[in-house]
Amino acid sequence: MRYVAADTSKYREAAYAAPLDSLDPAQPALFQKNAMWPIFERLRREDPVHFTPGGEFGPYWSITKYNDIMAVDTNHQVFSSDFMRGGITIGGGMQNVDPLPMFIAMDPPKHDLQRKAVSPAVAPSALMKMGPEIRERAAKILDGLPIGEEFDWVDLVSKELTAMTLATLFDAPQEDRRKITHWSDVVTFNPTPGGIVETMEHKMQVLGEYADYFMGLWNKKVNAEPYGDLISMLAHHPDTRNMEPREYFGNVVLLTVGGNDTTRNTISGSILALNQNPDQYAKLRADHSLITPMVPETIRWQTPLAHMRRTAVADIEFQGKQIKKGDKVVMWYVSGNRDEEVIDRPNDYIIDRERSRQHISFGFGIHRCVGNRLAELQLQIIWEEILKRFPEVIVTEEPKYSRSTFVKGYETMKVIIPTKN
């Protein structure tokens, strides 16, 4: 049977009944229920640069409107990403772990040098070579799915395709692909009883295994001829080959999480969005060329990374508010992508939207996601292959959302592919 979306009206009532200055959008429990939207809606309308004095992540500013987010994202002179100032997540570091050096958590000029070292791996010429391999893998995954039986789309499709691509990017053995995605999940997971890691001690043990594995890849690559994978590029580029092990591991974490979460959760999100909007699904089945605008529309609608954080390095007046040196400033991409003043009907999923690339899911400015075209390519290919095979993929129950204010994704999504009549 088809799922019916949960009623979240009570969260809207609560968001508008609460005193404005008490609103705290950074609540993992709300993201886990997909119930954070009314808070962002109210903040955009009434207090788009909003200060939360306390909560799980301490005091911070919320930037919730599209153009304000762009203004912060492009002003790295005042709003710093530097890991020594707290890095790029509202909690700092990797969910209660000290911030790691990585190029997204650096300011120029060091950021620019390290980003340049790995960017050839996802350049257009590299993507042209990867495309046929991604298509072959996507086809194999889809051909192996159980027809007429309920299964978890996240596990069998979204995780599997992105894991295969990640292993290729790192030139790691394919049999280790699920290790890599597991490590990525652990990085952003807050230890919870019954979770993938239950204690900080367990988390640190897993992160140690993660670091050791990739140090082994580094040692293999640094003593070999240069190759086109990410580890070889870091090991041989003059601006990165002498980096400290902790800095190398930080960049591995960045490339792993960026390559895993963005694509994986957008693939799952596309299935959910089309099920919630059957008119759009029918439109897509009738015209497969609409996959091309559907891809960026899905990335906007999903917004797989909900926020990025900056730290003010000087006092600044911003939209009439006084932000002080040292203040934590959170750009809520998930809110900016629903800004009614910039995007027409932003809560609607419109696969042939005229300006579908108008979104900030990949960030903006110098920190714009280095692998954004690879994410789009995987989504384009998987849907081309899906439409060749299946008339419909039906979501059967409410998906289980991630308990995170950073990774906006899915733990499980039960679906069924009906047998053909």
Secondary structure by P-SEA (a helix, b strand, c coil): cccccccaaaaaaaaaaccccccccccaaaaaaccaaaaaaaaaccccccccccccccbbbbbccaaaaaaaaaccccccccccccccccccccccccccccccccccaaaaaaaaaccccccaaaaaaaaaaaaaaaaaaaaacccccccccccccaaaaaaaaaaaaacccccaaaaaaaaaaaaacccccccccccaaaaaaaaaaaaaaaaaaaaaaaaccccccaaaaaacccccccccaaaaaaaaaaaaaaaccaaaaaaaaaaaaaaacaaaaaaaaacccaaaaaaaaaaaaaccccbbbbbbccccccccccccccbbbbbcaaaaaaccccccccccccccccccccccccccccccccaaaaaaaaaaaaaaaaaacccccccccccccccccccccccbbbbbbcccc
